[in-house]
Amino acid sequence: MKIQSFKLERYLARYEFSAPYLMCCSDCEPLTLKELLALTDKESLSLWENLQLGYTDSRGHHLLREEISRLYDNITPENLLVTCPEEGIFLTMNILLDPGDHIVVTFPGYQSLYEIADSIGCTVTRWQPQEGKEWKFDVTYLESAIRKNTKLLVVNFPHNPTGALPEREDYNLIVKMAKENNIFLFSDEMYRFLEYDERDRLPSGAEIYENGLSLFGMSKTFSLAGLRLGWLVTRNRELLDKLLAFKDYTTICSSAPSEILALMALRARDKIIARNLEIIKNNLSLLDRFFDDHPDVFSWNRPKAGSIALPRLLLKERTSLFCRRLREEKGVVLLPSRVYDYGEGHFRVGFGRRDMSNALTLLEDYLDR
Ligand SMILES: Cc1ncc(COP(=O)(O)O)c(C=O)c1O
């Protein structure tokens, strides 16, 4: 397989472990092992201490799948496959797509959501949101984009990088279009449960459509990206069996310690989600004030969910240059929209980390200069 390099990951790899201030991360403040163990119930602790470090069940530990299924309506442990999140995208695209197929995908977006399809030889239609309308994804555009050979619709709500989240009515229409046209729906839900208003939470794609496939995991909402653990959900058993069989060629099974740590975190999910939403909301109020103070420099579309957003830079400067100068002078890393193949006008800001306020002060200093 020949595939383009993953621009965002390559960019981050250069600075993630060396720059003093990361103000672009998409995960929430990572938990330490000590913090997680302090939140843990007795049964999980005993599983942890007595854990055998051998191969694990390819589908995922049965207790973990049971706990994951509690996040959904109408989903049982038999509807789940534990994978690394990025791996889940890779498996799905390889199982569902053939050369010549057409897919529609929300764009800008996480590159693997369209790049793998492209490398397989599919035609990819990018469904772009309207910045002037709070990054709304227009459903009438989607209708016009569907073709006879459209095999797959890929959506990512809450959306990376804009933080957009459709109204329930629009989401229902999106799912209806997939159903009526017999198109598989891949719903990347990596930022689910980070809606600022719980009433905005959308049903999971797998809950409401038999040929819907949802992706979720521990990396963002649950502060445990280092576990490299997530899952695919679908009620289409034939599809799930194919995904499981393909996994024999990627990781075979998940890491035993990660499975138990994920189980612990999911059992303590209410506390972890509340912690992260508190960090996010505090940071968002700082960002609101900051952008209010600089109306000539930035345009701020406040997100509805998640830990990232995509402000526009109103200055003439390209954002790749703006980000580079800021990084070189102040050690603060923002993510220019170029890494999303989305021009030079925007940058991604991340606000799920505790030290964001320090980075913001440095950005303020940089602008004052
Ligand atoms: C929308 C989206 N999907 C999938 C992933 C992949 O998650 P992971 O890095 O945990 O494999 C990410 C990570 O940034 C993401 O933002």
Ligand as a Chemical Component Dictionary entry (heavy atoms), coordinates in Angstrom:
data_LIG
# 
_chem_comp.id                   LIG 
_chem_comp.type                 NON-POLYMER 
_chem_comp.pdbx_formal_charge   0 
_chem_comp.three_letter_code    LIG 
# 
loop_
_chem_comp_atom.comp_id 
_chem_comp_atom.atom_id 
_chem_comp_atom.alt_atom_id 
_chem_comp_atom.type_symbol 
_chem_comp_atom.charge 
_chem_comp_atom.model_Cartn_x 
_chem_comp_atom.model_Cartn_y 
_chem_comp_atom.model_Cartn_z 
_chem_comp_atom.pdbx_ordinal 
LIG C1 C1 C 0 -11.375 12.543 14.693 1  
LIG C2 C2 C 0 -10.313 11.582 15.122 2  
LIG N1 N1 N 0 -10.431 10.282 14.795 3  
LIG C3 C3 C 0 -9.512  9.378  15.139 4  
LIG C4 C4 C 0 -8.393  9.749  15.855 5  
LIG C5 C5 C 0 -7.374  8.708  16.188 6  
LIG O1 O1 O 0 -7.285  8.496  17.554 7  
LIG P1 P1 P 0 -5.972  7.842  18.169 8  
LIG O2 O2 O 0 -4.900  8.872  18.014 9  
LIG O3 O3 O 0 -6.286  7.616  19.586 10 
LIG O4 O4 O 0 -5.679  6.597  17.420 11 
LIG C6 C6 C 0 -8.213  11.088 16.198 12 
LIG C7 C7 C 0 -7.003  11.541 16.930 13 
LIG O5 O5 O 0 -6.633  12.678 16.928 14 
LIG C8 C8 C 0 -9.205  12.033 15.842 15 
LIG O6 O6 O 0 -9.107  13.329 16.147 16 
# 
loop_
_chem_comp_bond.comp_id 
_chem_comp_bond.atom_id_1 
_chem_comp_bond.atom_id_2 
_chem_comp_bond.value_order 
_chem_comp_bond.pdbx_ordinal 
LIG C1 C2 SING 1  
LIG C2 N1 SING 2  
LIG C2 C8 DOUB 3  
LIG N1 C3 DOUB 4  
LIG C3 C4 SING 5  
LIG C4 C5 SING 6  
LIG C4 C6 DOUB 7  
LIG C5 O1 SING 8  
LIG O1 P1 SING 9  
LIG P1 O2 DOUB 10 
LIG P1 O3 SING 11 
LIG P1 O4 SING 12 
LIG C6 C7 SING 13 
LIG C6 C8 SING 14 
LIG C7 O5 DOUB 15 
LIG C8 O6 SING 16 
# 
